[in-house]
């Protein structure tokens, strides 16, 4: 009986300790905090890209570099903006932009909706982006955020470039 009581006490204590550590690590998501992100993009790349990517196949190369940032207007909800630049073998380069919102469900699962687009080479594709994932806080103010993203083309210049991609985000909160 003593062993069962001791084991139950240990399990409850471990759970409460882990739960307390989890809640303190998410204080970075509080109102008034800032967010800076760098994302990778694995999958279908398109012109409106604010992540880091490099795609090569059949003597064709395309690359992109970009960053995103945001401000928490309330706990767990940030308004975001992003900029990027990319180039490929068949373009003269393009600038990308993104504006949207990111919400952390139970301070752990980021979901994002954004409007993103690009300008360059006499075309301006526009997309509606939907993204979800998981925020793994490796420190109180640093998170790795693996996720899945789907971009929906919303104008003729996008020309059916809707697509699914996987990404890993590196987020810094201050």
Residue pairs with C-beta under 8 A, 6 or more apart in sequence:
22 108
23 107
24 140
25 137
25 139
25 140
26 104
26 107
26 108
26 137
27 140
28 137
28 140
28 141
28 143
28 173
28 174
29 72
29 75
29 76
29 78
29 104
29 107
29 173
30 72
30 75
31 72
31 73
31 74
31 75
32 72
33 71
33 72
33 78
33 173
33 174
34 69
34 70
34 71
34 72
34 173
34 174
35 69
35 70
35 71
35 72
35 78
35 80
35 102
35 171
35 172
35 173
36 67
36 68
36 69
36 171
36 172
36 174
37 67
37 68
37 69
37 70
37 80
37 82
37 145
37 169
37 170
37 171
37 172
38 51
38 52
38 67
38 68
38 169
38 170
39 50
39 51
39 52
39 66
39 68
39 167
39 168
39 169
39 170
40 51
40 52
40 53
40 167
40 168
40 169
41 49
41 51
41 52
41 53
41 64
41 165
41 167
42 165
42 166
42 167
42 168
43 163
43 164
43 165
43 166
44 161
44 163
44 164
44 165
45 53
45 55
45 62
45 64
45 165
46 125
46 127
46 151
46 158
46 161
46 163
47 86
47 94
47 96
47 118
47 120
47 123
47 125
47 161
48 96
48 97
48 98
48 116
48 117
48 118
48 125
48 126
48 127
48 151
49 64
49 66
49 84
49 86
49 96
49 118
50 64
50 66
50 67
50 68
50 82
50 83
50 84
50 96
50 97
50 98
50 116
51 64
51 66
51 84
51 167
52 64
52 65
52 66
53 62
53 63
53 64
53 86
54 61
54 62
54 63
54 64
55 61
55 62
55 63
56 62
59 89
60 88
60 89
60 90
61 88
61 89
62 86
62 87
62 88
62 89
63 86
63 87
63 88
64 84
64 85
64 86
64 87
64 96
65 84
65 85
65 86
66 82
66 83
66 84
66 85
66 86
66 96
67 82
67 83
67 84
68 80
68 81
68 82
68 98
69 80
69 81
69 82
70 78
70 79
70 80
70 81
70 102
71 78
71 79
72 78
73 79
76 103
76 104
76 105
76 107
77 101
77 102
77 103
77 104
78 101
78 102
78 103
79 100
79 101
80 98
80 99
80 100
80 101
80 102
80 112
80 114
81 97
81 98
81 99
82 96
82 97
82 98
82 99
82 116
83 95
83 96
83 97
83 98
84 95
84 96
84 97
84 98
85 93
85 94
85 95
85 96
86 93
86 94
86 96
86 118
87 93
87 94
91 120
91 121
92 120
92 121
93 120
94 118
94 119
94 120
94 121
95 118
95 119
95 120
96 116
96 117
96 118
97 116
97 117
97 118
98 114
98 115
98 116
98 129
99 114
99 115
99 116
100 112
100 113
100 114
100 115
100 116
100 129
101 112
101 113
101 114
102 110
102 111
102 112
103 110
103 111
103 112
104 110
104 135
105 111
107 135
108 134
108 135
109 132
109 133
109 134
109 135
110 131
110 132
110 133
110 134
110 135
110 145
110 147
111 131
111 132
112 129
112 130
112 131
112 132
113 128
113 129
113 130
113 131
114 128
114 129
114 131
115 126
115 127
115 128
115 129
116 126
116 127
116 129
116 151
117 124
117 125
117 126
117 127
118 124
118 125
123 157
124 155
124 157
125 153
125 155
125 157
125 158
125 159
125 161
126 153
126 154
126 155
126 157
126 158
127 151
127 152
127 153
127 154
127 158
127 161
127 162
128 151
128 152
128 154
129 149
129 150
129 151
129 152
130 149
130 150
130 151
130 152
131 147
131 148
131 149
131 150
131 167
132 147
132 148
133 145
133 146
133 147
133 148
133 167
133 169
134 145
134 146
134 147
135 143
135 144
135 145
135 171
136 143
136 144
136 145
136 146
137 143
138 144
141 172
141 173
141 174
142 170
142 171
142 172
142 173
143 169
143 170
143 171
143 173
144 168
144 169
144 170
144 171
145 168
145 169
145 170
145 171
146 166
146 167
146 168
146 169
147 166
147 167
147 168
147 169
148 164
148 165
148 166
148 167
149 164
149 165
149 166
149 167
150 162
150 163
150 164
150 165
151 161
151 162
151 163
151 165
152 162
153 159
153 160
153 161
153 162
